[in-house]
Amino acid sequence: MPRGGYRENSGRKPKWNLGRTKAVRIPEEIAHIILEVAKRLDEGESQDSVIIPKSETTQLSELVEEIGASQ
């Protein structure tokens, strides 16, 4: 009987339905918005139906402008 190594169904179960994940660097100011969109897509919403509310879009645009101006 082999010991050690990979075993089926061992380890943590994934939290995402869409499969493997990838770490990305995004500004902290917009992280909550991006995560919300990702969760909605993972739950099965179509890309076309995932709409960021206008208030969030305006806030996002302002943050992008601030970041661009500070560089």
Residue pairs with C-beta under 8 A, 6 or more apart in sequence:
14 21
16 42
17 42
17 43
17 44
18 41
18 42
26 34
27 63
27 67
29 63
30 60
30 63
33 52
33 56
33 60
37 50
37 52
40 50
41 47
41 50
52 60
